[in-house]
Amino acid sequence: MFQLDYRRSTDTSAAWSSLTGRSATFEVVGLVPGTKYAFKARGGLRLASSGVVDDASWGEYSVESVYATSGGRSSRGLLMQHLGRVVITFWWQ
């Protein structure tokens, strides 16, 4: 099991958003163009007796890393028009 947590890097009081899955690859969607995000990850083992994610035995989090999405904002703080979606893909080897 893997868990990826993320939030806007400038909003340190905000709760982390989390993605969990069996694969070591995550696609993070819905990110705002021209924005910095902090990410941290950890691995874990799902306990065989229950199979419930909440009962996973998690390792320690990785060092927090900050990445910026491409694109920009308008002078009014509104998003510029973008075709497609903002996506960051993470994987472990």
N, C-alpha and C positions, 0 to 999 in steps of 0.2 A: 504494500500500500504506500501511496505517496500523498503528501499534502502540500499545496502551494498557497500561501497567504499573500495578499497584496492590498495596498491602499495608496492614495496620493501621498507622496513623500512630504509635502508641506503640511499635511493634516495629521500630525502625530497623535492627536487626541481621538481620532476616528477609529472605529472598530475595524479590524482586518476582515476582508472578504476572503473566503476559503474555497478552494477546489480540492477534492479528494478523488482518488481513483486507483485502479490496479496498475495502470500504465504509468511509466515515468515521463510521459509527455502530456502537457496541458496546452490547450488553446484558450487564451484569455481574451474574451470579446467585450465590447462595450466600453473600451478605454477612450478617453478624450484626447484628440490630437493636440500636440504641443504641450503635453503634461508629463511631469515626472512622477513615477510610481516606485514605491519601495516594495521589494519582494523578499520573502524568506520561505524556505522549504524544509521538509523533514520526511523521513521514511518511517515506516512502522510495520508491525505485524498484526494482522487481524486474528483475534483469539478464535481458535477452531471451535470452541464450545458454543459460541453464540452467532458468529458471522456478522455481527452488528458493527458498523463503523465506529460508533461511540465507545465500543469496548476494545478498540485497537490499542496496542502497546506502542506508543510513539517514541522515536528517538529525539535527540536534541535538534533544535532549529539550526539551519545554516546561518552564516553571517548574512545580515541584511544587505541587499544590493539595490541600487537605484538605477533605473533606466528611464529614458524619455521617449515618448511616442513622437513620430514625425508629424509635421503639419503645424498649423498655427491658429491663433485666435484673431478675431477682428478687434479693432480698437475699442469697441463697445463691450468686449468680453464675451461676445457670442461666437459660437463656432463657425468657422468658414465652411463653405460647402465642400464636401469630400465625396467622391464616388468610391464605393467599396466600404470596407470596414477596417477599423484599427484592431490589429491582432498581434499578440506576442506569443510565441510558442517556446516552451521550455522543455528540456529533456535532460535526463541523467544517463550516464554510461557507466 
